[in-house]
């Protein structure tokens, strides 16, 4: 039995600035992160698998309107929601993913069913929904994913005539609501804003798993898919090295195959989890203006949560210890 069992989660990264969050809003985020970590921690404490722990954590993040996944997902340019998710088992290297679904309440659960019950890895659109329906998963109307906050961000993005990622969109919306102009360090460049949720875990049996889920970017073109459902870009797990879930400018993370790169550096360069993750986030991604971060855990229970933006909603919980949550640097 592995005494180093641990779970880590993220709720997206970007220009999360103290000026744009009230004290009560900040407390809400910490409480939400804490509740999700506690739930994942219970799964691990009961002897559950890393796969079970990350599934439950991401399902809860999808159900929480504070984050850009499931209920609380951002809007497409058409005023709808299109959701993506992926999950990977480090024990077997099996993976499942779905993208561009509109009515599956919990995309991560659909991705899990793909992993367990399909010979394929990735389903898209109508095919993904048909598969999820055949598995008996819960369906909702697309309006279930609506929230007033995301709608206001979408309206602002429409006025700006560009995609915006949710945490930077939140910053801009807060500024608009107070009749203040966003400050220069609150960029609205479409490649500089992002929101995703994810979880990584090491269980008491010594196995790793990772899962990632997202609503994408505010005002994205219909049919756009980012890094989240792509194994190796937004999600990766291998018992031999580590489990990784990313959040950031998806196109850049895809081009860098960012999640897999952490594992590959550990395998081929024989560096630590910390060094590999730092190199990907702080050195390699910035070369192509890749902004965001990742969470990762290795087979020994080491955890790292690096990001190159102003903030990242994040936290981790070890067995027998209180969860640790953070937003800013």
DOKEVO-474967 format. One record per residue: residue in three letters; x, z, y of N, C-alpha, C in turn. Coordinates in steps of 0.001 Angstrom, whole numbers. Layout:
BEGIN
('ALA',(X,Z,Y),(X,Z,Y),(X,Z,Y)) ...
***
This chain:
BEGIN
('UNK',(844,0,-1197),(0,0,0),(884,0,1253)) ('UNK',(522,-832,2218),(1333,-978,3428),(853,0,4493)) ('UNK',(1743,904,4891),(1374,1904,5904),(1473,1356,7320)) ('UNK',(1953,90,7454),(2114,-512,8780),(928,-1375,9187)) ('UNK',(-187,-1254,8473),(-1368,-2078,8767),(-1748,-1967,10242)) ('UNK',(-2069,-3119,10835),(-2346,-3153,12272),(-3206,-4364,12599)) ('UNK',(-3994,-4269,13642),(-4754,-5403,14157),(-4473,-5538,15646)) ('UNK',(-4385,-6778,16120),(-4222,-7049,17551),(-5243,-8105,17950)) ('UNK',(-5704,-8042,19188),(-6701,-9000,19675),(-6354,-9462,21089)) ('UNK',(-6917,-10610,21468),(-6841,-11039,22860),(-8197,-11589,23282)) ('UNK',(-8422,-11581,24590),(-9673,-12099,25130),(-9427,-13145,26198)) ('UNK',(-8262,-13807,26121),(-7955,-14858,27085),(-6916,-14427,28096)) ('UNK',(-6287,-15432,28718),(-5242,-15179,29709),(-5454,-16064,30916)) ('UNK',(-4797,-15716,32022),(-4908,-16544,33220),(-4660,-15738,34466)) ('UNK',(-5244,-16210,35571),(-5037,-15522,36849),(-6018,-14367,36943)) ('UNK',(-5776,-13364,36106),(-6581,-12140,36138),(-5935,-11238,37176)) ('UNK',(-6548,-11174,38349),(-5955,-10433,39454),(-6765,-9183,39773)) ('UNK',(-6074,-8111,40083),(-6757,-6846,40358),(-7798,-6994,41467)) ('UNK',(-7526,-7862,42424),(-8437,-8024,43557),(-9778,-8609,43132)) ('UNK',(-9811,-9306,41999),(-11041,-9966,41585),(-11862,-9122,40617)) ('UNK',(-11354,-7965,40208),(-12052,-7103,39268),(-12372,-5762,39911)) ('UNK',(-13638,-5365,39875),(-13987,-4028,40342),(-13537,-3016,39295)) ('UNK',(-13481,-1751,39702),(-13061,-706,38764),(-14013,-640,37582)) ('UNK',(-15299,-828,37821),(-16273,-761,36726),(-16121,-1949,35785)) ('UNK',(-15840,-3139,36357),(-15640,-4318,35519),(-14400,-4142,34653)) ('UNK',(-13356,-3594,35254),(-12127,-3357,34508),(-12384,-2400,33348)) ('UNK',(-13157,-1352,33635),(-13494,-380,32590),(-14310,-1029,31481)) ('UNK',(-15196,-1954,31848),(-16011,-2655,30847),(-15130,-3451,29892)) ('UNK',(-14124,-4134,30433),(-13228,-4920,29587),(-12436,-4024,28636)) ('UNK',(-11917,-2905,29169),(-11170,-1991,28304),(-12065,-1426,27202)) ('UNK',(-13309,-1084,27562),(-14242,-533,26567),(-14557,-1557,25493)) ('UNK',(-14755,-2809,25911),(-15072,-3867,24944),(-13897,-4097,24001)) ('UNK',(-12690,-4187,24552),(-11503,-4384,23721),(-11325,-3216,22747)) ('UNK',(-11545,-2016,23245),(-11403,-813,22426),(-12392,-805,21266)) ('UNK',(-13637,-1196,21546),(-14667,-1205,20506),(-14346,-2216,19412)) ('UNK',(-13867,-3387,19821),(-13523,-4425,18845),(-12329,-3981,17998)) ('UNK',(-11314,-3414,18634),(-10146,-2935,17894),(-10527,-1826,16913)) ('UNK',(-11405,-942,17343),(-11835,152,16467),(-12557,-379,15239)) ('UNK',(-13367,-1424,15432),(-14082,-2029,14308),(-13106,-2674,13326)) ('UNK',(-12120,-3397,13844),(-11115,-4017,12985),(-10274,-2981,12267)) ('UNK',(-9975,-1914,12977),(-9193,-812,12421),(-9935,-175,11232)) ('UNK',(-11258,-28,11360),(-12061,543,10274),(-12017,-342,9031)) ('UNK',(-12076,-1667,9242),(-11995,-2591,8103),(-10685,-2384,7352)) ('UNK',(-9578,-2290,8086),(-8274,-2105,7469),(-8170,-735,6799)) ('UNK',(-8699,292,7438),(-8638,1649,6894),(-9406,1759,5586)) ('UNK',(-10464,974,5453),(-11269,979,4228),(-10667,97,3136)) ('UNK',(-9478,-438,3394),(-8818,-1270,2399),(-9212,-2724,2460)) ('UNK',(-9918,-3114,3512),(-10338,-4497,3681),(-9157,-5417,3933)) ('UNK',(-9371,-6701,3704),(-8291,-7668,3888),(-8057,-7973,5361)) ('UNK',(-6880,-8501,5649),(-6586,-8956,7011),(-7589,-10021,7425)) ('UNK',(-7985,-10877,6459),(-8967,-11915,6742),(-10298,-11299,7165)) ('UNK',(-10718,-10233,6478),(-11955,-9540,6852),(-11835,-8923,8249)) ('UNK',(-10680,-8349,8535),(-10489,-7663,9820),(-10539,-8637,10991)) ('UNK',(-9844,-9784,10865),(-9850,-10732,11985),(-11210,-11412,12111)) ('UNK',(-11905,-11632,10989),(-13251,-12203,11036),(-14192,-11294,11824)) ('UNK',(-14148,-10015,11501),(-15040,-9063,12167),(-14680,-8915,13645)) ('UNK',(-13393,-8835,13951),(-12983,-8687,15344),(-13424,-9880,16186)) ('UNK',(-13189,-11088,15689),(-13552,-12275,16461),(-15070,-12441,16528)) ('UNK',(-15773,-12074,15461),(-17244,-12122,15519),(-17764,-11233,16653)) ('UNK',(-17216,-10048,16772),(-17638,-9128,17832),(-17266,-9662,19213)) ('UNK',(-16099,-10280,19332),(-15697,-10882,20608),(-16627,-12045,20965)) ('UNK',(-17082,-12799,19949),(-18032,-13884,20196),(-19373,-13352,20682)) ('UNK',(-19745,-12165,20229),(-21030,-11583,20622),(-20975,-10876,21975)) ('UNK',(-19762,-10700,22514),(-19601,-9983,23784),(-19590,-10974,24949)) ('UNK',(-20520,-10861,25897),(-20617,-11836,26990),(-19460,-11817,27978)) ('UNK',(-18567,-10842,27875),(-17427,-10779,28790),(-16392,-11861,28497)) ('UNK',(-16433,-12400,27279),(-15372,-13317,26862),(-15910,-14720,26594)) ('UNK',(-15005,-15699,26674),(-15373,-17111,26550),(-15351,-17559,25088)) ('UNK',(-16368,-17112,24354),(-16558,-17508,22959),(-17952,-17024,22582)) ('UNK',(-18716,-17843,21868),(-20062,-17410,21511),(-20903,-17125,22735)) ('UNK',(-21650,-16008,22712),(-22488,-15622,23856),(-21568,-15275,25017)) ('UNK',(-21560,-16114,26051),(-20600,-15952,27146),(-19647,-17120,27228)) ('UNK',(-19882,-18143,26384),(-19030,-19333,26427),(-19252,-20101,27721)) ('UNK',(-18223,-20806,28166),(-18311,-21592,29394),(-19165,-22839,29171)) ('UNK',(-19523,-23500,30273),(-20374,-24685,30239),(-19537,-25964,30262)) ('UNK',(-20044,-26989,29564),(-19444,-28322,29655),(-19918,-28989,30939)) ('UNK',(-19390,-30174,31218),(-19818,-30926,32400),(-21299,-31273,32343)) ('UNK',(-21865,-31290,31134),(-23287,-31608,30969),(-24174,-30365,31049)) ('UNK',(-23554,-29204,31296),(-24340,-27977,31396),(-24725,-27405,30046)) ('UNK',(-23983,-27774,29001),(-24229,-27265,27651),(-23015,-26465,27182)) ('UNK',(-23059,-26031,25935),(-21939,-25283,25363),(-21478,-25969,24082)) ('UNK',(-20160,-26101,23909),(-19572,-26635,22686),(-18463,-25680,22247)) ('UNK',(-18559,-25204,21027),(-17715,-24110,20575),(-16761,-24531,19460)) ('UNK',(-15575,-23914,19440),(-14539,-24200,18454),(-14024,-22887,17867)) ('UNK',(-13596,-22924,16599),(-13006,-21729,15988),(-12149,-22121,14796)) ('UNK',(-11186,-21246,14460),(-10333,-21452,13295),(-9923,-20109,12723)) ('UNK',(-9604,-20122,11436),(-9142,-18906,10763),(-8155,-19316,9679)) ('UNK',(-7159,-18454,9419),(-6148,-18788,8417),(-5725,-17549,7656)) ('UNK',(-5551,-17711,6344),(-5168,-16645,5437),(-3677,-16772,5127)) ('UNK',(-2888,-15792,5554),(-1451,-15850,5349),(-1036,-15708,3898)) ('UNK',(-1918,-15161,3076),(-1605,-14972,1657),(-1549,-16303,919)) ('UNK',(-2497,-17196,1222),(-2637,-18460,485),(-2330,-19705,1317)) ('UNK',(-2208,-19525,2633),(-2084,-20620,3593),(-3356,-21473,3643)) ('UNK',(-4461,-20927,3151),(-5742,-21618,3284),(-6258,-21420,4715)) ('UNK',(-6975,-22425,5210),(-7470,-22363,6580),(-8817,-23062,6675)) ('UNK',(-9584,-22687,7694),(-10856,-23344,7962),(-11073,-23408,9453)) ('UNK',(-11713,-24488,9912),(-11939,-24642,11352),(-13158,-25511,11603)) ('UNK',(-13795,-25279,12751),(-14897,-26118,13203),(-14725,-26361,14693)) ('UNK',(-15259,-27473,15175),(-15202,-27738,16608),(-16461,-28473,17060)) ('UNK',(-16739,-28357,18356),(-17870,-29027,19001),(-19211,-28661,18380)) ('UNK',(-19372,-27397,17973),(-20690,-26973,17487),(-21497,-26402,18643)) ('UNK',(-22797,-26584,18574),(-23672,-26203,19683),(-24692,-25131,19332)) ('UNK',(-24909,-24880,18033),(-25996,-23977,17661),(-25601,-22901,16656)) ('UNK',(-24334,-22860,16239),(-23881,-21836,15303),(-23593,-20559,16089)) ('UNK',(-24303,-19477,15780),(-24155,-18258,16585),(-22716,-17745,16575)) ('UNK',(-22091,-17703,15399),(-20720,-17189,15287),(-19815,-18232,14645)) ('UNK',(-19172,-19043,15469),(-18305,-20101,14944),(-17219,-19602,13997)) ('UNK',(-16698,-18403,14214),(-15635,-17910,13343),(-16130,-17727,11915)) ('UNK',(-17409,-17372,11761),(-17948,-17208,10415),(-18087,-18558,9722)) ('UNK',(-18401,-19582,10495),(-18460,-20941,9933),(-17061,-21391,9510)) ('UNK',(-16059,-21096,10337),(-14682,-21446,9995),(-14262,-20730,8702)) ('UNK',(-14678,-19478,8568),(-14363,-18706,7356),(-14981,-19359,6118)) ('UNK',(-16221,-19844,6250),(-16876,-20511,5118),(-16155,-21812,4766)) ('UNK',(-15651,-22517,5773),(-14885,-23733,5496),(-13655,-23369,4663)) ('UNK',(-12978,-22306,5061),(-11794,-21845,4333),(-12134,-21530,2884)) ('UNK',(-13248,-20825,2686),(-13565,-20301,1360),(-14309,-21285,458)) ('UNK',(-15106,-22173,1051),(-16043,-22929,223),(-15954,-24445,379)) ('UNK',(-14927,-24921,1056),(-14782,-26360,1227),(-13368,-26789,869)) ('UNK',(-13246,-28025,380),(-11919,-28578,108),(-11265,-29082,1382)) ('UNK',(-12040,-29105,2469),(-11533,-29591,3749),(-11073,-28422,4619)) ('UNK',(-10454,-28736,5743),(-9987,-27712,6680),(-10789,-27715,7975)) ('UNK',(-11122,-28900,8501),(-11744,-28991,9825),(-12984,-29873,9792)) ('UNK',(-14096,-29316,10294),(-15340,-30066,10474),(-15661,-30137,11967)) ('UNK',(-16301,-31227,12386),(-16646,-31375,13801),(-18120,-31690,14000)) ('UNK',(-18655,-31267,15142),(-19985,-31656,15594),(-21093,-31489,14580)) ('UNK',(-21870,-32558,14397),(-23034,-32501,13516),(-22645,-32168,12084)) ('UNK',(-21510,-32689,11636),(-21054,-32385,10282),(-20743,-30914,10109)) ('UNK',(-20143,-30314,11131),(-19840,-28881,11083),(-21126,-28067,11039)) ('UNK',(-22114,-28483,11824),(-23374,-27744,11841),(-24125,-27910,10526)) ('UNK',(-24075,-29092,9929),(-24723,-29309,8634),(-24075,-28428,7567)) ('UNK',(-22746,-28327,7616),(-22042,-27470,6663),(-22443,-26014,6870)) ('UNK',(-22469,-25569,8135),(-22827,-24178,8429),(-24252,-23873,7980)) ('UNK',(-25161,-24828,8188),(-26553,-24635,7777),(-26644,-24508,6258)) ('UNK',(-25890,-25330,5544),(-25890,-25289,4080),(-25346,-23956,3566)) ('UNK',(-24518,-23296,4379),(-23953,-21995,4007),(-24863,-20834,4403)) ('UNK',(-25999,-21151,5044),(-26959,-20111,5416),(-26573,-19300,6630)) ('UNK',(-25696,-19827,7476),(-25270,-19088,8665),(-26356,-19110,9741)) ('UNK',(-26293,-18131,10631),(-27324,-17998,11669),(-27164,-19062,12754)) ('UNK',(-28289,-19701,13087),(-28318,-20703,14150),(-29116,-20158,15328)) ('UNK',(-28754,-20604,16537),(-29446,-20195,17761),(-29640,-21427,18636)) ('UNK',(-30523,-21321,19612),(-30646,-22385,20603),(-29392,-22370,21469)) ('UNK',(-28990,-23534,21982),(-27779,-23607,22791),(-27832,-22667,23991)) ('UNK',(-29041,-22382,24481),(-29192,-21505,25648),(-28817,-20054,25328)) ('UNK',(-28724,-19702,24041),(-28306,-18350,23660),(-26935,-18025,24243)) ('UNK',(-26084,-19046,24386),(-24717,-18813,24852),(-24643,-18647,26371)) ('UNK',(-25748,-18910,27092),(-25776,-18815,28551),(-25500,-17398,29040)) ('UNK',(-24790,-17283,30156),(-24745,-16052,30939),(-24725,-16441,32413)) ('UNK',(-25234,-15562,33260),(-25286,-15861,34693),(-23886,-16057,35275)) ('UNK',(-22929,-15238,34829),(-21570,-15327,35368),(-20954,-16690,35058)) ('UNK',(-21120,-17146,33802),(-20558,-18439,33432),(-21262,-19576,34180)) ('UNK',(-22566,-19416,34426),(-23307,-20454,35142),(-22792,-20591,36571)) ('UNK',(-22509,-19448,37217),(-21968,-19487,38585),(-20592,-20154,38597)) ('UNK',(-19783,-19864,37589),(-18461,-20499,37504),(-18599,-22007,37330)) ('UNK',(-19580,-22406,36525),(-19807,-23838,36294),(-20237,-24522,37588)) ('UNK',(-21124,-23865,38355),(-21558,-24444,39629),(-20372,-24630,40573)) ('UNK',(-19487,-23632,40624),(-18304,-23748,41477),(-17403,-24886,41008)) ('UNK',(-17241,-25005,39685),(-16402,-26079,39151),(-17000,-27447,39455)) ('UNK',(-18329,-27543,39405),(-18994,-28805,39722),(-18740,-29170,41190)) ('UNK',(-18795,-28161,42059),(-18522,-28406,43474),(-17068,-28834,43682)) ('UNK',(-16163,-28259,42867),(-14743,-28612,42967),(-14444,-29935,42268)) ('UNK',(-15418,-30420,41474),(-15252,-31673,40737),(-14053,-31648,39802)) ('UNK',(-13925,-30548,39049),(-12809,-30457,38119),(-13117,-29405,37056)) ('UNK',(-12393,-29476,35901),(-12533,-28406,34908),(-11885,-27134,35437)) ('UNK',(-12400,-25984,35018),(-11791,-24709,35378),(-11865,-23801,34175)) ('UNK',(-10838,-22981,34002),(-10878,-22051,32887),(-11409,-20706,33312)) ('UNK',(-12072,-20021,32374),(-13014,-18981,32758),(-12431,-17825,33546)) ('UNK',(-11240,-17324,33226),(-10756,-16166,33969),(-10340,-16558,35389)) ('UNK',(-9803,-17764,35567),(-9534,-18237,36914),(-10843,-18567,37611)) ('UNK',(-11822,-19059,36857),(-13140,-19306,37428),(-13769,-18019,37920)) ('UNK',(-13555,-16946,37170),(-14090,-15650,37572),(-13451,-15188,38872)) ('UNK',(-12150,-15436,38998),(-11442,-15069,40226),(-12027,-15817,41416)) ('UNK',(-12257,-17116,41244),(-12804,-17930,42320),(-14230,-17507,42645)) ('UNK',(-15022,-17214,41616),(-16407,-16794,41835),(-16462,-15475,42605)) ('UNK',(-15539,-14563,42269),(-15498,-13285,42978),(-15159,-13500,44442)) ('UNK',(-14219,-14393,44699),(-13839,-14688,46076),(-15007,-15303,46827)) ('UNK',(-15728,-16213,46174),(-16867,-16864,46816),(-17961,-15857,47145)) ('UNK',(-18157,-14883,46232),(-19239,-13920,46434),(-18948,-12982,47589)) ('UNK',(-17666,-12816,47928),(-17314,-11947,49053),(-16983,-12756,50301)) ('UNK',(-17293,-14069,50250),(-17018,-14963,51381),(-15535,-15041,51704)) ('UNK',(-14702,-14720,50706),(-13255,-14783,50921),(-12706,-16041,50270)) ('UNK',(-11609,-16518,50810),(-10942,-17674,50215),(-10000,-17191,49108)) ('UNK',(-9894,-17941,48005),(-8904,-17570,46992),(-7513,-17608,47618)) ('UNK',(-6672,-16646,47231),(-5328,-16611,47767),(-4474,-17665,47075)) ('UNK',(-3321,-18010,47644),(-2505,-19077,47078),(-2094,-18851,45623)) ('UNK',(-1975,-17585,45183),(-1568,-17340,43803),(-2783,-17255,42876)) ('UNK',(-3918,-17826,43270),(-5088,-17963,42415),(-5368,-19459,42246)) ('UNK',(-4547,-20159,41480),(-4638,-21611,41388),(-5925,-22075,40743)) ('UNK',(-6401,-23241,41172),(-7583,-23824,40547),(-7243,-25159,39884)) ('UNK',(-5940,-25402,39700),(-5497,-26563,38943),(-6091,-26488,37534)) ('UNK',(-6668,-27582,37019),(-7336,-27517,35716),(-6435,-27129,34552)) ('UNK',(-5143,-27278,34682),(-4243,-26899,33593),(-3741,-25461,33718)) ('UNK',(-4311,-24706,34651),(-3772,-23370,34904),(-4805,-22273,34702)) ('UNK',(-5834,-22578,33899),(-6893,-21595,33685),(-7421,-21711,32262)) ('UNK',(-7654,-20580,31620),(-8017,-20637,30200),(-8684,-19377,29696)) ('UNK',(-9495,-19524,28667),(-10135,-18388,28029),(-10424,-18673,26569)) ('UNK',(-10017,-17768,25745),(-10184,-17870,24303),(-10224,-16439,23792)) ('UNK',(-10688,-16227,22568),(-10542,-14917,21933),(-9816,-15102,20619)) ('UNK',(-9156,-14049,20165),(-8445,-14171,18900),(-8063,-12823,18341)) ('UNK',(-7688,-12841,17053),(-7251,-11622,16377),(-6209,-11969,15323)) ('UNK',(-5266,-11060,15121),(-4277,-11158,14042),(-4211,-9795,13370)) ('UNK',(-3914,-9789,12072),(-3874,-8502,11375),(-2920,-8535,10198)) ('UNK',(-2387,-7355,9889),(-1635,-7085,8659),(-2412,-6001,7928)) ('UNK',(-2802,-6251,6677),(-3605,-5263,5954),(-2743,-4344,5092)) ('UNK',(-3384,-3359,4446),(-2651,-2369,3658),(-2053,-2983,2393)) ('UNK',(-2485,-4195,2051),(-1956,-4893,880),(-745,-5763,1245)) ('UNK',(-399,-5795,2543),(763,-6547,2984),(477,-7994,3333)) ('UNK',(-806,-8336,3485),(-1168,-9713,3794),(-1531,-9878,5270)) ('UNK',(-1319,-11113,5773),(-1571,-11447,7174),(-2731,-12423,7309)) ('UNK',(-3371,-12419,8479),(-4416,-13402,8787),(-4536,-13527,10296)) ('UNK',(-5076,-14675,10735),(-5298,-14922,12162),(-6599,-15686,12343)) ('UNK',(-7248,-15463,13474),(-8462,-16205,13811),(-8530,-16387,15319)) ('UNK',(-9100,-17517,15749),(-9220,-17842,17170),(-10555,-18529,17404)) ('UNK',(-11185,-18273,18566),(-12485,-18879,18870),(-12587,-19092,20374)) ('UNK',(-13321,-20142,20791),(-13425,-20423,22225),(-14647,-21266,22573)) ('UNK',(-15023,-21182,23839),(-16011,-22095,24401),(-15332,-23215,25163)) ('UNK',(-13997,-23196,25210),(-13250,-24246,25893),(-13011,-23946,27357)) ('UNK',(-13075,-24976,28196),(-12843,-24812,29618),(-14098,-25182,30401)) ('UNK',(-14344,-24451,31473),(-15509,-24707,32305),(-15521,-26149,32816)) ('UNK',(-16680,-26790,32679),(-16879,-28153,33174),(-16059,-29184,32398)) ('UNK',(-15663,-28840,31163),(-14901,-29784,30340),(-15763,-30987,29988)) ('UNK',(-15131,-32107,29733),(-15864,-33280,29283),(-16483,-33002,27923)) ('UNK',(-17691,-33489,27703),(-18345,-33334,26415),(-17467,-33961,25335)) ('UNK',(-17261,-33230,24250),(-16423,-33721,23162),(-14970,-33322,23252)) ('UNK',(-14560,-32678,24364),(-13159,-32244,24486),(-12887,-31120,23492)) ('UNK',(-11764,-31202,22811),(-11337,-30159,21897),(-9932,-29728,22292)) ('UNK',(-9713,-28432,22381),(-8396,-27914,22722),(-7626,-27461,21502)) ('UNK',(-6739,-26508,21694),(-5858,-26078,20606),(-6524,-25140,19613)) ('UNK',(-7589,-24444,20028),(-8169,-23368,19222),(-8430,-23731,17759)) ('UNK',(-9118,-24854,17457),(-9429,-25125,16046),(-8328,-25878,15303)) ('UNK',(-7198,-26110,15951),(-6125,-26867,15320),(-5110,-25911,14690)) ('UNK',(-5033,-25946,13370),(-4116,-25059,12661),(-2685,-25390,13085)) ('UNK',(-1965,-24351,13490),(-595,-24530,13967),(-491,-24544,15477)) ('UNK',(-1587,-24872,16144),(-1585,-24875,17611),(-2220,-23601,18146)) ('UNK',(-3496,-23372,17776),(-4200,-22193,18274),(-4232,-21039,17304)) ('UNK',(-3827,-21290,16069),(-3983,-20287,15015),(-3014,-20604,13881)) ('UNK',(-2345,-19575,13351),(-1472,-19790,12196),(-1190,-18447,11531)) ('UNK',(-1070,-18462,10201),(-722,-17241,9468),(4,-17594,8185)) ('UNK',(1087,-16876,7919),(1875,-17060,6708),(2503,-15709,6379)) ('UNK',(2198,-15166,5198),(2751,-13869,4812),(4269,-13823,4902)) ('UNK',(4920,-14970,4772),(6380,-15012,4796),(6949,-14760,6183)) ('UNK',(6118,-14942,7204),(6622,-14800,8579),(5678,-13970,9455)) ('UNK',(4553,-14556,9875),(3724,-13884,10868),(2333,-14491,10937)) ('UNK',(1474,-13839,11711),(155,-14365,12050),(85,-14465,13564)) ('UNK',(-465,-15580,14076),(-457,-15868,15517),(-1817,-16387,15963)) ('UNK',(-2288,-15921,17124),(-3456,-16500,17792),(-3078,-16712,19250)) ('UNK',(-3376,-17909,19772),(-2938,-18253,21123),(-4097,-18346,22103)) ('UNK',(-3766,-18321,23376),(-4734,-18580,24443),(-3983,-19178,25622)) ('UNK',(-4501,-20266,26162),(-3798,-20871,27284),(-4261,-22274,27562)) ('UNK',(-3432,-23019,28261),(-3745,-24412,28566),(-3651,-25190,27261)) ('UNK',(-4797,-25403,26637),(-4854,-25887,25270),(-4071,-27143,24978)) ('UNK',(-4129,-28096,25901),(-3412,-29349,25677),(-1918,-29124,25518)) ('UNK',(-1372,-28167,26260),(62,-27881,26171),(395,-27157,24865)) ('UNK',(-476,-26242,24455),(-254,-25528,23203),(-349,-26482,22019)) ('UNK',(-1203,-27509,22134),(-1285,-28531,21092),(19,-29320,21023)) ('UNK',(510,-29731,22176),(1717,-30550,22205),(2937,-29799,21683)) ('UNK',(2938,-28474,21861),(4056,-27656,21406),(3844,-27092,19994)) ('UNK',(2650,-27314,19432),(2290,-26698,18146),(2715,-25230,18192)) ('UNK',(2218,-24547,19219),(2769,-23256,19636),(2692,-22159,18582)) ('UNK',(1551,-22036,17905),(1418,-20946,16929),(2399,-21126,15772)) ('UNK',(2469,-22341,15262),(3380,-22612,14147),(4836,-22456,14572)) ('UNK',(5132,-22781,15816),(6514,-22699,16285),(7052,-21277,16174)) ('UNK',(6196,-20287,16411),(6646,-18898,16273),(7077,-18635,14831)) ('UNK',(6220,-19036,13887),(6534,-18829,12471),(7755,-19635,12055)) ('UNK',(7851,-20867,12539),(8977,-21732,12172),(10303,-21175,12667)) ('UNK',(10301,-20655,13887),(11549,-20082,14411),(11986,-18879,13588)) ('UNK',(11004,-18078,13150),(11348,-16933,12306),(11943,-17408,10977)) ('UNK',(11349,-18470,10410),(11809,-18967,9112),(13137,-19705,9195)) ('UNK',(13298,-20551,10200),(14454,-21445,10250),(15623,-20902,11074)) ('UNK',(15301,-20084,12090),(16365,-19514,12915),(16673,-18081,12525)) ('UNK',(15813,-17514,11657),(15970,-16125,11201),(15985,-15139,12368)) ('UNK',(15122,-15418,13373),(15009,-14498,14504),(13816,-13577,14289)) ('UNK',(13722,-12534,15103),(12624,-11579,14999),(11333,-12171,15554)) ('UNK',(10224,-11539,15223),(8930,-11946,15781),(8988,-11934,17299)) ('UNK',(9533,-10866,17855),(9611,-10711,19304),(10381,-11862,19948)) ('UNK',(11535,-12207,19371),(12373,-13255,19946),(11706,-14623,19830)) ('UNK',(11093,-14896,18684),(10447,-16190,18477),(9272,-16372,19428)) ('UNK',(8421,-15349,19545),(7249,-15443,20413),(7662,-15560,21876)) ('UNK',(8682,-14786,22265),(9170,-14846,23636),(9684,-16247,23968)) ('UNK',(10408,-16852,23030),(10956,-18178,23281),(9853,-19210,23483)) ('UNK',(8822,-19144,22645),(7716,-20099,22757),(6977,-19939,24076)) ('UNK',(6625,-18694,24427),(5789,-18441,25606),(6562,-18511,26913)) ('UNK',(7770,-17994,26922),(8518,-17867,28174),(9503,-19022,28434)) ('UNK',(9928,-19714,27380),(10911,-20782,27554),(10356,-22172,27269)) ('UNK',(9740,-22356,26103),(9330,-23695,25698),(8059,-24177,26405)) ('UNK',(7019,-23366,26395),(5760,-23795,27029),(5895,-24093,28517)) ('UNK',(6604,-23264,29293),(6713,-23550,30729),(7386,-24883,31053)) ('UNK',(8152,-25428,30115),(8808,-26716,30363),(7803,-27848,30543)) ('UNK',(6599,-27684,29979),(5553,-28697,30180),(4351,-28072,30913)) ('UNK',(4632,-27027,31714),(3609,-26343,32503),(2548,-25708,31609)) ('UNK',(2971,-25245,30444),(2049,-24552,29545),(1896,-23106,29947)) ('UNK',(656,-22714,30285),(407,-21347,30737),(-524,-20638,29781)) ('UNK',(-244,-19362,29557),(-1088,-18564,28677),(-259,-17555,27920)) ('UNK',(-685,-17261,26707),(16,-16271,25917),(-414,-16328,24469)) ('UNK',(60,-15343,23707),(-323,-15268,22301),(-206,-13829,21832)) ('UNK',(-840,-13578,20695),(-677,-12303,20015),(-149,-12618,18625)) ('UNK',(726,-11769,18109),(1304,-12029,16797),(1701,-10727,16119)) ('UNK',(1634,-10742,14800),(2080,-9612,13982),(2858,-10179,12813)) ('UNK',(3930,-9483,12404),(4714,-9979,11277),(4450,-9137,10024)) ('UNK',(5115,-9504,8941),(4867,-8878,7647),(5309,-7420,7608)) ('UNK',(6096,-6982,8587),(6520,-5583,8651),(5665,-4750,9605)) ('UNK',(4683,-5398,10228),(3807,-4666,11126),(4258,-4646,12570)) ('UNK',(5311,-5414,12893),(5704,-5536,14293),(4654,-6347,15032)) ('UNK',(4345,-5946,16257),(3335,-6634,17077),(3974,-7080,18385)) ('UNK',(3624,-8288,18842),(4052,-8742,20158),(2899,-9454,20834)) ('UNK',(2793,-9314,22162),(1676,-9877,22916),(2184,-10491,24222)) ('UNK',(3055,-11499,24156),(3640,-12060,25373),(2706,-13032,26097)) ('UNK',(2832,-13109,27419),(2073,-14077,28206),(2850,-14399,29467)) ('UNK',(2666,-15617,29981),(3403,-16037,31177),(2491,-16220,32378)) ('UNK',(1299,-15631,32299),(328,-15675,33389),(262,-14301,34046)) ('UNK',(-657,-14156,35013),(-765,-12872,35704),(-1328,-11781,34814)) ('UNK',(-2115,-12175,33804),(-2683,-11165,32934),(-3205,-11755,31648)) ('UNK',(-3491,-10875,30681),(-4115,-11279,29430),(-4881,-10078,28883)) ('UNK',(-6156,-10270,28594),(-6933,-9220,27945),(-6384,-9064,26534)) ('UNK',(-5932,-7857,26188),(-5234,-7701,24914),(-5242,-6254,24452)) ('UNK',(-4894,-6066,23189),(-4768,-4724,22653),(-4387,-4752,21189)) ('UNK',(-4003,-3582,20674),(-3701,-3479,19245),(-4057,-2078,18769)) ('UNK',(-4231,-1956,17456),(-4580,-660,16875),(-3923,-525,15507)) ('UNK',(-3134,532,15347),(-2528,850,14057),(-3395,1879,13345)) ('UNK',(-3283,1924,12032),(-4067,2902,11282),(-3684,4320,11705)) ('UNK',(-4697,5124,11963),(-4452,6520,12325),(-4058,6761,13764)) ('UNK',(-4062,5703,14573),(-3686,5847,15993),(-4775,5275,16888)) ('UNK',(-4866,5791,18094),(-5867,5283,19040),(-5515,3869,19470)) ('UNK',(-6518,3005,19643),(-6248,1633,20122),(-5583,1658,21495)) ('UNK',(-4742,663,21728),(-4068,478,23017),(-4589,-816,23614)) ('UNK',(-5102,-771,24852),(-5614,-1980,25500),(-4942,-2174,26853)) ('UNK',(-4889,-3426,27299),(-4236,-3736,28572),(-4801,-5041,29131)) ('UNK',(-4655,-5219,30443),(-5081,-6437,31112),(-3920,-7052,31899)) ('UNK',(-3258,-6235,32702),(-2195,-6733,33576),(-837,-6602,32899)) ('UNK',(195,-7015,33590),(1557,-6915,33053),(1938,-5451,32844)) 
***
